[in-house]
Amino acid sequence: MNLPSKNDFPEGSRFYIKEFDVPLVQIPDGSLSKWFNWFGGKPKEYAPEGLKPGNNWEAESFSEWQKIVKESL
C-alpha cells in the first residue's frame, strides 16, 4: 500500500492527530470542510463532533501525520 502524499490533498487541507494514534484530515469544501479518518490507510468520513479540546491537535508537519498513518497499517 502506498502512503498518501501531501500532493494528494487540496490546498488548505489541515492534518490532525487524535488521541496519539488516529490520523485525521480536514479538507476545505467551499465555505465548509469535510473530515476524514485515515487510520488503516484508507480514508473514511469522520464526524468532527467526536473531537474535544485536548483529545486532538494539529500535526507539527505532514511527515508527522504520515508516520501515524503508516503506524496504523
ZALUM-938698 format. One record per atom (N, C-alpha, C): x, y, z; atom name; chain; residue in one letter. Coordinates in pm, 1 decimal, always signed. Atoms other than C-alpha are relative to their C-alpha. Layout:
c1: X	c2: Y	c3: Z	atom: CA	mol: A	type: A
...
//
This chain:
c1: +84.2	c2: -117.9	c3: +0.0	atom: N	mol: A	type: M
c1: +0.0	c2: +0.0	c3: +0.0	atom: CA	mol: A	type: M
c1: +88.6	c2: +124.0	c3: +0.0	atom: C	mol: A	type: M
c1: -72.9	c2: -126.4	c3: +3.9	atom: N	mol: A	type: N
c1: +124.4	c2: +346.9	c3: -84.8	atom: CA	mol: A	type: N
c1: -56.0	c2: +95.0	c3: +104.4	atom: C	mol: A	type: N
c1: +42.9	c2: -101.4	c3: -95.2	atom: N	mol: A	type: L
c1: +113.7	c2: +610.6	c3: +183.5	atom: CA	mol: A	type: L
c1: -46.2	c2: +123.5	c3: -75.7	atom: C	mol: A	type: L
c1: +41.8	c2: -123.2	c3: +66.1	atom: N	mol: A	type: P
c1: -69.8	c2: +931.3	c3: +98.1	atom: CA	mol: A	type: P
c1: +114.5	c2: +100.9	c3: -0.8	atom: C	mol: A	type: P
c1: -98.0	c2: -108.5	c3: +5.2	atom: N	mol: A	type: S
c1: +146.2	c2: +1221.9	c3: -12.7	atom: CA	mol: A	type: S
c1: -75.0	c2: +131.7	c3: +13.8	atom: C	mol: A	type: S
c1: +64.2	c2: -129.6	c3: -20.5	atom: N	mol: A	type: K
c1: +77.9	c2: +1586.6	c3: +56.1	atom: CA	mol: A	type: K
c1: -69.9	c2: +47.2	c3: -127.0	atom: C	mol: A	type: K
c1: +60.7	c2: -39.4	c3: +127.5	atom: N	mol: A	type: N
c1: +0.9	c2: +1634.3	c3: -314.2	atom: CA	mol: A	type: N
c1: -135.3	c2: -66.6	c3: -24.4	atom: C	mol: A	type: N
c1: +129.5	c2: +66.8	c3: +13.8	atom: N	mol: A	type: D
c1: -299.3	c2: +1400.3	c3: -273.2	atom: CA	mol: A	type: D
c1: -114.0	c2: +83.0	c3: +58.0	atom: C	mol: A	type: D
c1: +99.9	c2: -79.6	c3: -70.3	atom: N	mol: A	type: F
c1: -480.4	c2: +1669.2	c3: -74.5	atom: CA	mol: A	type: F
c1: -8.0	c2: +140.5	c3: -59.0	atom: C	mol: A	type: F
c1: +11.7	c2: -135.9	c3: +53.7	atom: N	mol: A	type: P
c1: -620.5	c2: +2003.5	c3: -189.6	atom: CA	mol: A	type: P
c1: +70.4	c2: +101.9	c3: +89.9	atom: C	mol: A	type: P
c1: -62.2	c2: -108.3	c3: -76.3	atom: N	mol: A	type: E
c1: -450.7	c2: +2324.3	c3: -83.7	atom: CA	mol: A	type: E
c1: -94.3	c2: +41.9	c3: +112.5	atom: C	mol: A	type: E
c1: +79.4	c2: -40.1	c3: -115.5	atom: N	mol: A	type: G
c1: -568.7	c2: +2433.1	c3: +259.0	atom: CA	mol: A	type: G
c1: -38.8	c2: -114.5	c3: +91.4	atom: C	mol: A	type: G
c1: +29.1	c2: +114.3	c3: -87.0	atom: N	mol: A	type: S
c1: -603.2	c2: +2080.5	c3: +399.3	atom: CA	mol: A	type: S
c1: +84.1	c2: +11.0	c3: +126.2	atom: C	mol: A	type: S
c1: -70.9	c2: -4.5	c3: -128.6	atom: N	mol: A	type: R
c1: -507.7	c2: +2053.7	c3: +766.4	atom: CA	mol: A	type: R
c1: +2.3	c2: -140.9	c3: +57.7	atom: C	mol: A	type: R
c1: -25.0	c2: +136.5	c3: -46.0	atom: N	mol: A	type: F
c1: -368.7	c2: +1742.6	c3: +931.4	atom: CA	mol: A	type: F
c1: +4.2	c2: -3.0	c3: +152.3	atom: C	mol: A	type: F
c1: +14.9	c2: +8.7	c3: -145.0	atom: N	mol: A	type: Y
c1: -457.8	c2: +1640.5	c3: +1286.8	atom: CA	mol: A	type: Y
c1: +30.9	c2: -140.7	c3: +48.9	atom: C	mol: A	type: Y
c1: -19.9	c2: +128.0	c3: -67.3	atom: N	mol: A	type: I
c1: -376.5	c2: +1362.9	c3: +1530.6	atom: CA	mol: A	type: I
c1: -95.4	c2: -2.0	c3: +118.6	atom: C	mol: A	type: I
c1: +94.0	c2: +15.6	c3: -111.2	atom: N	mol: A	type: K
c1: -645.1	c2: +1239.4	c3: +1768.3	atom: CA	mol: A	type: K
c1: +50.0	c2: -111.8	c3: +89.8	atom: C	mol: A	type: K
c1: -35.8	c2: +99.6	c3: -101.8	atom: N	mol: A	type: E
c1: -552.3	c2: +1057.9	c3: +2088.0	atom: CA	mol: A	type: E
c1: +125.8	c2: -78.5	c3: -36.1	atom: C	mol: A	type: E
c1: -134.3	c2: +52.3	c3: +26.2	atom: N	mol: A	type: F
c1: -193.1	c2: +993.6	c3: +1971.0	atom: CA	mol: A	type: F
c1: +12.2	c2: -95.9	c3: -117.8	atom: C	mol: A	type: F
c1: -17.1	c2: +100.7	c3: +104.9	atom: N	mol: A	type: D
c1: -274.7	c2: +736.7	c3: +1700.4	atom: CA	mol: A	type: D
c1: -105.0	c2: +1.7	c3: -110.7	atom: C	mol: A	type: D
c1: +102.2	c2: -7.2	c3: +104.4	atom: N	mol: A	type: V
c1: -566.2	c2: +846.7	c3: +1481.2	atom: CA	mol: A	type: V
c1: +29.9	c2: +119.5	c3: -90.4	atom: C	mol: A	type: V
c1: -30.3	c2: -108.3	c3: +92.9	atom: N	mol: A	type: P
c1: -468.4	c2: +1048.6	c3: +1171.1	atom: CA	mol: A	type: P
c1: -127.7	c2: +53.7	c3: -65.7	atom: C	mol: A	type: P
c1: +117.0	c2: -65.1	c3: +58.1	atom: N	mol: A	type: L
c1: -741.0	c2: +1294.0	c3: +1069.5	atom: CA	mol: A	type: L
c1: +45.3	c2: +107.9	c3: -96.7	atom: C	mol: A	type: L
c1: -27.7	c2: -110.5	c3: +91.1	atom: N	mol: A	type: V
c1: -750.6	c2: +1539.3	c3: +782.2	atom: CA	mol: A	type: V
c1: -128.5	c2: +80.3	c3: -17.6	atom: C	mol: A	type: V
c1: +110.3	c2: -92.8	c3: +23.8	atom: N	mol: A	type: Q
c1: -974.7	c2: +1843.2	c3: +744.3	atom: CA	mol: A	type: Q
c1: +22.1	c2: +60.9	c3: -138.5	atom: C	mol: A	type: Q
c1: -13.0	c2: -44.4	c3: +138.7	atom: N	mol: A	type: I
c1: -1033.5	c2: +1923.4	c3: +377.0	atom: CA	mol: A	type: I
c1: -101.4	c2: +110.3	c3: -26.4	atom: C	mol: A	type: I
c1: +94.1	c2: -108.3	c3: +30.0	atom: N	mol: A	type: P
c1: -1182.2	c2: +2256.2	c3: +268.1	atom: CA	mol: A	type: P
c1: -97.9	c2: -42.2	c3: -109.4	atom: C	mol: A	type: P
c1: +104.5	c2: +30.4	c3: +98.1	atom: N	mol: A	type: D
c1: -1509.6	c2: +2223.9	c3: +78.0	atom: CA	mol: A	type: D
c1: -90.6	c2: +122.2	c3: -9.4	atom: C	mol: A	type: D
c1: +73.1	c2: -126.2	c3: +6.9	atom: N	mol: A	type: G
c1: -1630.9	c2: +2569.2	c3: -17.0	atom: CA	mol: A	type: G
c1: +12.2	c2: +73.4	c3: +131.8	atom: C	mol: A	type: G
c1: -3.4	c2: -71.4	c3: -127.9	atom: N	mol: A	type: S
c1: -1727.4	c2: +2757.2	c3: +298.0	atom: CA	mol: A	type: S
c1: +1.4	c2: -96.4	c3: +118.4	atom: C	mol: A	type: S
c1: -1.1	c2: +101.9	c3: -105.1	atom: N	mol: A	type: L
c1: -1738.7	c2: +2430.4	c3: +494.6	atom: CA	mol: A	type: L
c1: +128.4	c2: -81.1	c3: -9.6	atom: C	mol: A	type: L
c1: -112.5	c2: +92.9	c3: +12.8	atom: N	mol: A	type: S
c1: -1493.3	c2: +2147.5	c3: +544.0	atom: CA	mol: A	type: S
c1: -50.6	c2: -141.1	c3: +24.7	atom: C	mol: A	type: S
c1: +30.4	c2: +141.0	c3: -22.4	atom: N	mol: A	type: K
c1: -1500.2	c2: +1768.7	c3: +539.1	atom: CA	mol: A	type: K
c1: +115.8	c2: -60.6	c3: +77.0	atom: C	mol: A	type: K
c1: -100.3	c2: +68.2	c3: -80.7	atom: N	mol: A	type: W
c1: -1315.6	c2: +1544.8	c3: +783.2	atom: CA	mol: A	type: W
c1: +8.4	c2: -146.2	c3: -42.0	atom: C	mol: A	type: W
c1: -22.9	c2: +140.6	c3: +32.0	atom: N	mol: A	type: F
c1: -1161.0	c2: +1205.9	c3: +709.8	atom: CA	mol: A	type: F
c1: +97.9	c2: -60.0	c3: +100.1	atom: C	mol: A	type: F
c1: -86.0	c2: +78.6	c3: -87.7	atom: N	mol: A	type: N
c1: -1003.2	c2: +941.8	c3: +932.6	atom: CA	mol: A	type: N
c1: +80.8	c2: -93.2	c3: -89.8	atom: C	mol: A	type: N
c1: -88.0	c2: +82.0	c3: +84.0	atom: N	mol: A	type: W
c1: -702.5	c2: +775.2	c3: +767.9	atom: CA	mol: A	type: W
c1: +56.7	c2: -120.6	c3: +74.2	atom: C	mol: A	type: W
c1: -49.3	c2: +116.3	c3: -73.5	atom: N	mol: A	type: F
c1: -648.4	c2: +503.4	c3: +1033.4	atom: CA	mol: A	type: F
c1: -19.2	c2: -123.8	c3: -86.9	atom: C	mol: A	type: F
c1: +4.5	c2: +118.8	c3: +84.0	atom: N	mol: A	type: G
c1: -567.2	c2: +182.5	c3: +844.6	atom: CA	mol: A	type: G
c1: +37.7	c2: +26.2	c3: -144.6	atom: C	mol: A	type: G
c1: -48.9	c2: -32.8	c3: +133.2	atom: N	mol: A	type: G
c1: -452.5	c2: +369.0	c3: +533.3	atom: CA	mol: A	type: G
c1: -103.8	c2: +33.4	c3: -104.5	atom: C	mol: A	type: G
c1: +106.2	c2: -35.0	c3: +94.4	atom: N	mol: A	type: K
c1: -790.8	c2: +430.2	c3: +369.6	atom: CA	mol: A	type: K
c1: -87.3	c2: +107.4	c3: +63.9	atom: C	mol: A	type: K
c1: +80.9	c2: -106.9	c3: -58.4	atom: N	mol: A	type: P
c1: -991.0	c2: +749.5	c3: +417.2	atom: CA	mol: A	type: P
c1: -144.5	c2: -42.5	c3: +22.1	atom: C	mol: A	type: P
c1: +139.5	c2: +23.0	c3: -34.8	atom: N	mol: A	type: K
c1: -1324.8	c2: +715.9	c3: +592.4	atom: CA	mol: A	type: K
c1: -54.8	c2: +132.4	c3: +51.5	atom: C	mol: A	type: K
c1: +57.4	c2: -124.6	c3: -49.9	atom: N	mol: A	type: E
c1: -1559.1	c2: +1008.4	c3: +653.9	atom: CA	mol: A	type: E
c1: -2.8	c2: -3.1	c3: +151.8	atom: C	mol: A	type: E
c1: -8.6	c2: -11.2	c3: -145.0	atom: N	mol: A	type: Y
c1: -1532.4	c2: +1133.1	c3: +1009.4	atom: CA	mol: A	type: Y
c1: -90.3	c2: +113.9	c3: +45.8	atom: C	mol: A	type: Y
c1: +85.7	c2: -103.3	c3: -58.5	atom: N	mol: A	type: A
c1: -1785.3	c2: +1326.7	c3: +1218.0	atom: CA	mol: A	type: A
c1: +80.8	c2: +76.5	c3: +105.0	atom: C	mol: A	type: A
c1: -85.7	c2: -75.4	c3: -92.4	atom: N	mol: A	type: P
c1: -1591.3	c2: +1606.2	c3: +1392.0	atom: CA	mol: A	type: P
c1: -61.6	c2: +24.2	c3: +137.4	atom: C	mol: A	type: P
c1: +60.9	c2: -14.6	c3: -132.8	atom: N	mol: A	type: E
c1: -1839.3	c2: +1606.5	c3: +1681.5	atom: CA	mol: A	type: E
c1: +73.8	c2: -82.9	c3: +104.5	atom: C	mol: A	type: E
c1: -77.8	c2: +82.3	c3: -92.0	atom: N	mol: A	type: G
c1: -1610.7	c2: +1341.3	c3: +1834.0	atom: CA	mol: A	type: G
c1: +125.6	c2: +68.5	c3: +51.5	atom: C	mol: A	type: G
c1: -119.3	c2: -72.9	c3: -43.9	atom: N	mol: A	type: L
c1: -1334.8	c2: +1599.2	c3: +1874.0	atom: CA	mol: A	type: L
c1: -34.0	c2: +86.6	c3: +120.2	atom: C	mol: A	type: L
c1: +17.3	c2: -80.3	c3: -121.3	atom: N	mol: A	type: K
c1: -1299.1	c2: +1761.3	c3: +2213.6	atom: CA	mol: A	type: K
c1: +131.3	c2: +71.3	c3: +28.0	atom: C	mol: A	type: K
c1: -126.3	c2: -66.9	c3: -35.0	atom: N	mol: A	type: P
c1: -1047.0	c2: +2013.4	c3: +2344.8	atom: CA	mol: A	type: P
c1: +91.1	c2: -96.4	c3: +76.2	atom: C	mol: A	type: P
c1: -97.9	c2: +83.5	c3: -68.2	atom: N	mol: A	type: G
c1: -736.1	c2: +1821.2	c3: +2442.1	atom: CA	mol: A	type: G
c1: +12.8	c2: -141.4	c3: -54.4	atom: C	mol: A	type: G
c1: -15.4	c2: +136.7	c3: +51.1	atom: N	mol: A	type: N
c1: -806.3	c2: +1494.0	c3: +2256.2	atom: CA	mol: A	type: N
c1: +52.5	c2: -2.5	c3: -143.4	atom: C	mol: A	type: N
c1: -55.2	c2: -7.5	c3: +135.1	atom: N	mol: A	type: N
c1: -662.9	c2: +1616.4	c3: +1924.8	atom: CA	mol: A	type: N
c1: +83.0	c2: +126.2	c3: -12.7	atom: C	mol: A	type: N
c1: -84.9	c2: -116.5	c3: +24.5	atom: N	mol: A	type: W
c1: -406.5	c2: +1858.4	c3: +1789.4	atom: CA	mol: A	type: W
c1: +45.6	c2: -3.6	c3: -144.6	atom: C	mol: A	type: W
c1: -49.4	c2: -6.9	c3: +136.5	atom: N	mol: A	type: E
c1: -274.9	c2: +1977.9	c3: +1456.7	atom: CA	mol: A	type: E
c1: +140.4	c2: -59.3	c3: -4.6	atom: C	mol: A	type: E
c1: -133.1	c2: +60.1	c3: +15.6	atom: N	mol: A	type: A
c1: +22.9	c2: +1774.4	c3: +1337.5	atom: CA	mol: A	type: A
c1: +102.6	c2: +109.9	c3: -23.2	atom: C	mol: A	type: A
c1: -106.2	c2: -99.0	c3: +18.4	atom: N	mol: A	type: E
c1: +351.4	c2: +1965.0	c3: +1350.0	atom: CA	mol: A	type: E
c1: +46.7	c2: +5.3	c3: -144.4	atom: C	mol: A	type: E
c1: -40.9	c2: +4.9	c3: +140.4	atom: N	mol: A	type: S
c1: +422.0	c2: +1855.4	c3: +991.3	atom: CA	mol: A	type: S
c1: -79.0	c2: -110.4	c3: -69.1	atom: C	mol: A	type: S
c1: +65.1	c2: +107.3	c3: +74.6	atom: N	mol: A	type: F
c1: +277.4	c2: +1642.5	c3: +715.2	atom: CA	mol: A	type: F
c1: +69.4	c2: -132.7	c3: +27.4	atom: C	mol: A	type: F
c1: -73.0	c2: +125.6	c3: -22.7	atom: N	mol: A	type: S
c1: +551.5	c2: +1385.2	c3: +775.2	atom: CA	mol: A	type: S
c1: -34.9	c2: -61.7	c3: +135.3	atom: C	mol: A	type: S
c1: +44.2	c2: +54.3	c3: -128.9	atom: N	mol: A	type: E
c1: +444.1	c2: +1351.3	c3: +1141.1	atom: CA	mol: A	type: E
c1: -134.5	c2: -70.1	c3: -18.0	atom: C	mol: A	type: E
c1: +131.4	c2: +57.8	c3: +25.8	atom: N	mol: A	type: W
c1: +86.3	c2: +1287.1	c3: +1026.4	atom: CA	mol: A	type: W
c1: +13.1	c2: -128.9	c3: -81.8	atom: C	mol: A	type: W
c1: -20.9	c2: +115.3	c3: +86.7	atom: N	mol: A	type: Q
c1: +203.8	c2: +1046.3	c3: +754.9	atom: CA	mol: A	type: Q
c1: +55.8	c2: -118.8	c3: +79.3	atom: C	mol: A	type: Q
c1: -56.1	c2: +105.9	c3: -84.8	atom: N	mol: A	type: K
c1: +401.0	c2: +848.4	c3: +1015.4	atom: CA	mol: A	type: K
c1: -111.2	c2: -68.7	c3: +80.2	atom: C	mol: A	type: K
c1: +112.8	c2: +56.9	c3: -74.4	atom: N	mol: A	type: I
c1: +79.6	c2: +799.9	c3: +1217.6	atom: CA	mol: A	type: I
c1: -81.7	c2: -91.1	c3: -92.4	atom: C	mol: A	type: I
c1: +70.1	c2: +85.5	c3: +97.1	atom: N	mol: A	type: V
c1: -92.4	c2: +665.7	c3: +902.9	atom: CA	mol: A	type: V
c1: +77.2	c2: -130.6	c3: -16.6	atom: C	mol: A	type: V
c1: -83.0	c2: +119.5	c3: +21.3	atom: N	mol: A	type: K
c1: +198.0	c2: +424.7	c3: +843.7	atom: CA	mol: A	type: K
c1: -8.2	c2: -94.9	c3: +119.1	atom: C	mol: A	type: K
c1: +5.7	c2: +83.9	c3: -120.3	atom: N	mol: A	type: E
c1: +187.4	c2: +300.1	c3: +1204.1	atom: CA	mol: A	type: E
c1: -135.9	c2: -67.2	c3: +16.8	atom: C	mol: A	type: E
c1: +134.1	c2: +57.7	c3: -13.4	atom: N	mol: A	type: S
c1: -186.5	c2: +228.1	c3: +1168.8	atom: CA	mol: A	type: S
c1: -25.1	c2: -115.3	c3: -97.6	atom: C	mol: A	type: S
c1: +19.4	c2: +105.7	c3: +100.5	atom: N	mol: A	type: L
c1: -136.8	c2: -17.4	c3: +882.0	atom: CA	mol: A	type: L
c1: +21.0	c2: -138.1	c3: +58.7	atom: C	mol: A	type: L
//
